[in-house]
Amino acid sequence: MIFSEKLNIIKKVLQAIVFRKKNLLAVTWNITFKCNLQCGYCGAWEKEMKELNTERVFAIVEEFANLGTKFIKFSGGEPLLREDLGEIIDFCKRKGIRVLLNSNGTLVKKEFWKIKEIDEIQLSLDGPRDINDAIRGKGVHDKVIEAIEICTNNKINVSLSTVISKYNIACIPYILDVATKYKIVAWFQPVNQMVSTYSDKDIHSLFAPEERDFKSIVNFLIEEKKKGNKAIGSSYAGLKHLYHWPTPKKVDCFLRFFHCLMEPDGRIFTCNEFKDYQKYLIPVSKSIRDSFNKISFPHPCVNCWCSDIELNLICNFKLNAMMNIWKRFS
């Protein structure tokens, strides 16, 4: 990203912070809830939802571009299950939008032609083969490693996403070793009922580690970050926030001024970490701008744990979080 683009983004973020002006800079788009895996802590695959067709997706992307949107992150479910994903990505790129992709990694080899133009892919990895595959499915670990190699060999930026649970809490050094080997970074998040999307299962009880164990491993990450471990994607401020799980330290939310989550059927909200966010999804009828401006928060939110927390920490003027994001998109 060129320097002038970064300055323009900073300008719009400052307008959000100071003047509460809405500028839709970034979108997380759950393009499908279909998934070829059934990971224990995720309920996306359990939800059936009508998906927008290719023509409607193009129209919405066009509208995002006209609004000045700079980033779209496609997520799910497993986005690579959409046959038209390659066309959608190409269209986004033609409109000057940077494309990021969340994927479980298992279809990257088969469907690489769809993603060869993306700017970054984030792959889920929860530990070595035995631990990862017990959580995510047999054979998944090796396919994720293969996906890392395919993407790095083709000069696509790769990062890892790891959910810290009671089953893999001792495996965090392994994740860092993998990230170090391939010269990529790993991001960490706690078990979170909101992340499970639509699951009725008590995800927290099934997967959450003991609080003391969680704080111990986050302390380990903080110390590694202090030592300059480049494999840790989270900022120092982000890790300090993570340390407070499961009782979060309140952070003012600015995300609603420059980010939206879009579901497969086209409804939007700010993010999917807000409690009961499904109740507040807004259909896009007239325009994206009109619907985005209607988003409101009926009660305070303190569920900001995942990548969204880094954006909010920037808006709360945490310098190391600012530098972390600046380097990421250099």
C-alpha positions in Angstrom: 0.0 0.0 0.0 1.4 3.4 -1.0 2.1 6.1 1.5 -0.6 8.4 0.3 -3.3 5.6 0.7 -2.2 5.1 4.3 -2.4 8.8 5.0 -5.9 8.9 3.6 -7.0 6.0 5.8 -5.5 7.6 8.8 -7.4 10.8 8.0 -10.7 8.9 7.8 -10.0 7.0 11.0 -9.3 10.4 12.8 -12.5 11.8 11.4 -14.3 8.8 13.0 -12.5 9.3 16.4 -12.8 13.1 16.6 -16.1 13.9 14.7 -17.8 10.5 14.9 -18.0 10.6 11.1 -18.8 7.3 9.4 -16.4 6.1 6.6 -16.8 2.5 5.6 -13.2 1.6 5.2 -13.3 -2.2 5.9 -15.8 -5.0 5.5 -15.8 -8.5 6.9 -18.0 -10.6 4.6 -19.2 -14.0 5.6 -19.7 -14.9 2.0 -21.1 -18.4 2.9 -21.7 -20.4 6.1 -21.2 -23.7 4.2 -18.1 -25.5 5.4 -16.3 -28.8 4.7 -15.2 -29.0 8.4 -17.1 -29.2 11.6 -14.6 -27.7 14.1 -15.7 -28.2 17.7 -15.8 -24.5 18.7 -17.5 -23.2 15.6 -21.1 -23.4 14.7 -21.1 -21.7 11.3 -21.5 -25.0 9.5 -24.8 -25.6 11.4 -26.5 -22.5 10.0 -28.3 -22.5 6.7 -28.7 -19.1 5.1 -29.6 -18.0 1.7 -26.6 -16.6 -0.2 -26.4 -13.6 -2.6 -25.9 -14.5 -6.2 -22.8 -13.4 -8.1 -24.6 -10.5 -9.8 -25.8 -9.1 -6.4 -22.4 -9.5 -4.9 -20.8 -7.5 -7.7 -23.4 -4.7 -7.2 -22.6 -4.6 -3.5 -18.8 -4.6 -4.2 -19.3 -1.7 -6.6 -21.2 0.2 -3.9 -18.4 -0.5 -1.4 -15.8 0.8 -3.8 -17.9 4.0 -4.4 -18.0 4.5 -0.7 -14.2 4.4 -0.4 -14.0 0.9 1.1 -10.3 -0.2 1.1 -10.4 -3.7 2.6 -12.8 -6.7 2.2 -12.1 -9.8 4.2 -14.0 -12.8 3.0 -14.8 -15.3 5.7 -17.4 -18.0 6.5 -17.9 -21.0 6.7 -15.3 -21.8 4.1 -15.3 -19.1 1.4 -13.5 -21.4 -1.1 -16.6 -23.5 -1.4 -18.2 -20.7 -3.4 -17.7 -21.5 -7.1 -17.7 -17.8 -8.0 -15.1 -16.7 -5.3 -12.4 -16.2 -7.9 -14.6 -13.9 -10.0 -15.6 -12.0 -6.9 -12.0 -11.5 -5.8 -11.0 -10.4 -9.3 -13.8 -7.9 -9.4 -12.8 -6.5 -6.0 -9.2 -6.1 -7.2 -10.3 -4.2 -10.3 -12.2 -1.8 -8.0 -9.0 -1.1 -6.1 -10.0 -3.0 -2.9 -7.5 -5.1 -1.0 -8.8 -8.6 -0.4 -8.1 -10.8 2.6 -9.4 -14.3 3.1 -10.1 -16.4 6.2 -9.8 -20.1 5.3 -9.4 -23.5 7.0 -6.7 -24.2 4.4 -8.0 -27.6 3.3 -9.1 -26.5 -0.2 -6.2 -24.2 -1.0 -4.3 -26.7 -3.2 -7.4 -27.6 -5.3 -8.8 -24.1 -5.5 -5.7 -22.0 -5.7 -6.7 -20.5 -9.0 -9.5 -18.6 -7.1 -7.2 -16.8 -4.7 -4.0 -16.1 -6.7 -4.7 -12.4 -6.6 -5.5 -11.9 -2.9 -3.4 -9.7 -0.7 -3.5 -12.0 2.4 -4.8 -15.3 3.6 -5.4 -16.2 7.2 -5.3 -20.0 7.9 -6.6 -21.7 11.0 -4.1 -23.8 12.9 -4.6 -25.0 16.5 -1.5 -27.1 17.2 0.6 -30.1 16.0 -1.1 -32.9 14.0 -2.6 -34.9 16.8 -4.1 -31.8 18.7 -5.1 -29.8 15.6 -6.9 -32.8 13.9 -8.7 -33.8 17.1 -10.3 -30.3 17.1 -10.6 -29.6 13.4 -10.7 -33.0 11.6 -8.4 -35.8 10.4 -5.7 -34.7 7.9 -6.4 -31.0 8.4 -3.0 -30.2 9.9 -1.0 -31.4 6.9 -3.3 -29.6 4.5 -2.8 -26.3 6.3 1.0 -26.7 6.2 0.7 -27.5 2.5 -1.5 -24.4 2.1 1.1 -22.2 3.8 3.8 -23.5 1.5 1.7 -23.0 -1.7 0.8 -19.5 -0.7 4.3 -18.4 0.5 5.8 -19.9 -2.7 3.4 -17.8 -4.7 4.2 -14.6 -2.7 0.8 -14.4 -1.0 1.0 -13.0 2.5 0.0 -15.6 5.0 -0.9 -15.4 8.7 -2.2 -18.0 11.2 -5.2 -17.8 13.4 -5.2 -19.9 16.6 -8.1 -20.3 19.1 -6.6 -20.9 22.5 -8.6 -23.7 24.2 -8.0 -26.2 27.0 -7.0 -28.7 24.4 -4.1 -26.8 22.7 -3.0 -24.3 25.4 0.3 -26.2 25.7 0.9 -26.0 22.0 1.3 -22.3 21.5 5.1 -22.6 21.2 4.5 -25.0 18.4 2.4 -22.4 16.6 5.1 -19.9 16.9 7.7 -22.4 15.6 5.6 -22.9 12.5 5.1 -19.2 12.0 8.9 -18.6 12.5 9.8 -21.4 10.0 7.7 -19.9 7.2 8.4 -16.2 8.2 4.7 -15.5 8.8 2.8 -14.3 11.9 0.2 -16.0 14.2 -2.8 -14.3 15.8 -4.4 -15.6 18.9 -7.9 -15.4 20.3 -9.8 -17.0 23.2 -12.7 -19.4 23.0 -15.7 -17.0 22.6 -19.4 -17.9 22.3 -19.8 -15.1 19.7 -17.1 -16.6 17.5 -19.2 -19.8 17.3 -21.7 -17.7 15.3 -25.0 -19.5 15.5 -24.2 -22.5 17.6 -26.6 -23.4 20.5 -23.8 -25.4 22.2 -22.1 -24.0 25.3 -18.8 -23.4 23.5 -17.2 -21.8 26.6 -17.8 -24.8 28.8 -16.7 -27.3 26.2 -13.5 -25.6 25.1 -12.4 -22.8 27.5 -9.2 -23.3 29.4 -8.7 -22.6 33.1 -8.3 -18.8 33.6 -4.9 -19.2 35.3 -3.6 -21.4 32.5 -4.9 -18.9 29.9 -3.2 -15.9 31.7 0.0 -18.0 31.9 0.2 -18.6 28.2 -0.7 -15.0 27.3 2.1 -13.9 29.7 4.4 -16.2 27.7 3.3 -14.4 24.5 3.8 -11.0 26.1 7.4 -11.9 27.2 8.1 -13.3 23.7 6.8 -10.1 22.2 9.1 -8.0 24.4 12.0 -10.1 23.3 11.1 -9.2 19.7 9.5 -12.5 18.5 8.4 -11.6 15.0 6.1 -14.6 14.8 3.5 -12.9 17.0 1.0 -10.9 15.0 -0.8 -9.3 17.9 0.5 -6.0 19.2 1.8 -5.7 22.8 -1.3 -3.7 23.7 -3.5 -6.4 22.1 -1.8 -9.1 24.2 -2.3 -7.1 27.4 -6.0 -6.8 26.5 -6.2 -10.5 25.8 -4.7 -11.2 29.3 -7.9 -10.0 31.0 -10.0 -12.9 29.5 -12.7 -13.9 30.4 -13.4 -10.5 32.1 -12.5 -7.9 29.5 -11.1 -4.5 30.1 -13.5 -2.0 28.6 -12.3 -0.4 25.3 -14.2 2.3 23.6 -15.6 0.9 20.3 -14.9 2.9 17.2 -15.4 0.0 14.8 -19.0 1.1 14.0 -17.7 4.2 12.3 -15.5 2.4 9.7 -16.3 -1.3 9.6 -19.2 -3.6 9.0 -19.9 -7.3 9.0 -22.0 -8.7 6.1 -23.7 -12.0 6.4 -24.3 -14.4 3.4 -27.8 -13.0 2.8 -26.6 -9.4 2.7 -27.7 -8.2 6.1 -25.1 -6.1 8.0 -24.0 -5.1 11.5 -20.8 -3.8 13.0 -19.2 -7.2 13.9 -20.1 -10.7 15.1 -18.6 -10.2 18.6 -21.5 -8.1 19.8 -23.8 -10.2 22.0 -26.9 -11.3 20.1 -25.7 -9.4 17.1 -28.1 -11.5 14.9 -31.0 -9.7 16.4 -29.7 -6.4 15.1 -28.7 -7.3 11.6 -30.0 -4.7 9.1 -31.1 -5.6 5.6 -29.6 -3.6 2.7 -32.6 -2.2 0.9 -31.9 1.2 -0.5 -28.2 1.3 -0.2 -25.2 0.2 1.8 -24.6 3.7 3.0 -28.2 4.1 4.2 -28.1 0.7 6.1 -24.6 1.4 7.5 -25.8 4.7 8.9 -28.7 2.9 10.6 -26.6 0.6 12.7 -27.0 1.2 16.4 -25.9 -0.4 19.6 -28.7 -1.0 22.1 -26.3 -1.8 24.9 -22.5 -1.6 25.6 -20.3 -4.3 24.2 -17.3 -5.8 25.9 -16.7 -8.8 23.7 -13.9 -7.3 21.6 -11.3 -10.1 21.7 -10.2 -11.0 18.1 -8.7 -9.0 15.3 -11.2 -6.2 15.9 -9.5 -5.3 19.2 -6.4 -4.2 17.3 -8.5 -1.7 15.3 -10.1 -0.4 18.5 -6.8 -0.1 20.3 -5.6 2.1 17.4 -8.5 4.3 17.8 -7.8 4.5 21.6 -4.3 5.8 20.6 -2.2 2.7 21.6 1.0 3.5 19.8 2.3 0.0 19.4 -1.0 -1.1 18.0 -0.8 1.7 15.4 2.7 0.7 14.4 1.7 -3.0 14.2 -1.0 -2.3 11.7 1.2 0.2 9.8 3.9 -2.5 9.3 1.3 -5.1 8.3 0.1 -3.1 5.3 3.4 -1.7 4.3 
